[in-house]
Amino acid sequence: MSDEEGRAVPRSRIARAGQFGRLAGGLAGGMLAEGARRLAGGERPKVRDLLLTPGNLTRVADRLAHLRGAAMKLGQMISLDSGDFLPPELSDILARLRSNAFHMPPAQLAAVLAAEWGPDWRRRFRRFQAHPIAAASIGQVHRAETHDGRILAIKVQYPGVAESVDADVDNVATLLRVSGLIPPELDLTPLLAEAKAQLAREADYRREGEQIERYRALLAGSPEFVVPTLEPEFTTGRALAMSFVESRPIEALDEAGQAERDQAVTRIVTLVLRELFEFGTMQTDPNFANYRLLADGRIALLDFGAAQAVPEPIRDGYRTLLAAALAGNRDAVKGGAVAAGFIGAGVAQRHGAALDRMVDVVLAELHKPGPFDFGDRAFLGVLREEGLGIAADKASWHLPPADLLFVQRKISGTALLGARLKARVPIRDLVADALSR
């Protein structure tokens, strides 16, 4: 079967476990071949180097894209959240997962929709485009037209996704452990439990429909954003229908002028600050595909499955931390980072000098005259060097609260989008305004 025809999603737990077994076997074979090649060349390679070869990384990306669901979603999260701190080879391969997924073949799609809408579901539409206009980790999107002329975007969930969340998360975590990307001493149990809970929420399309309506109400007075209209008539737990918004990928701004890029990223940063401090609710998935550009410059917001409440202690922690950063107070920034859970107390105690240098770099960038230039990433080299030194100390390892991590991944993803578009944004003014409300 060609990729154009689609690949059926393995839906049972046994079938999905078998895919992970095939992946593990492929990785082992790749390690043996690479190890033999390097030994023949007189090298003494480390196990981690044998795992992180282009061939093995391609196997991981391809298998996760085939599985879709929570397995692929976690791969996307690793790729996006780690930003500049992943090994380049791993970052390049996993980046494919941010925009590429196989789609279901027509027969599997028809079976899913018959289960959701009944066997005569096609009669409810004047047209239903069988080939998806987008395919992602949990579902694929189809364009349809109703008999009364409404143009809809319908997201159809892959079969077996909701039922396989727990097993997929555990299997991906095992792969990360084996690869050496996650230190074995770090207890991931709380984070994995929260990841399972969030992914289960994302698989509930009725809940996502409620979040769409909530965001439409929250942004009713913000004409710079467009939120699709929910179509309850066609929405079920596994099918989500909404108005179709004619738009382009936000990355189309790559070719736009500086002012247009600045305006778009300024709007998005402002929205994130409103989510954090005003709404108390945040759409925590920062995938670039969730932003679409309309011809008139407005930004369409898509995919609200990861929308969730931001606990008050998390909001207070960011408020304290950002206020200290605006004031340029290094000690207050460090204290706020520990209090909020960003870093452990052990880091401040054991690596105070390195932490001081990192904070000084961030404060210097924040307080440069003029808008913040997201395209200037030179300072990240210093942060990476200092951070790797701290990470080498096992006694300093610390896992922030899961709620904090999900909020921070949205903030980090927004920064990555700003860097992609080389935007210049008045960050200090935006943060000061948000804190004053």
Buried (B, 14 or more C-beta within 10 A) or exposed (E): EEEEEBBBBBBEBEBBBEBBEEBBEBBBEBBEBBBEEBEEEEEEBEEEBBBBBEBBBBBBBBBBBBBBBBBBBBBBBBBBBBBEEBEEEBBBBBBBBBBBBBBBBEEBBBEBBEBBBEEEBBEBBEEBEEBBEBBBBBBBBBBBBBEEEBEBBBBBBBBBBBBBBBBBBEBBBEBBBBBBBBEEEEEBEEBBEBBBBBBBBBBBBEBBBBBBBBBBEBBEEBEBBBBBBBBEEBBBBBBBBBBBBEBEEBBEBEEBEEEBBBBBBBBBBBBBBBBBBEBEBBBBBBBBBBBBBBEEEBBBBBBBBBBBEBBEBBBBBBBBBBBBBBEEBBEBBBBBBBBBBBBBEBBBEBBEEBBBBBBBBBBEBBEEEEBBBBBEEEEBEBBBEBBEEBBEEEEBBBBBBBBBBBBBBBBBBBBBBBBBBBBBBBBBEBBEEBBEE
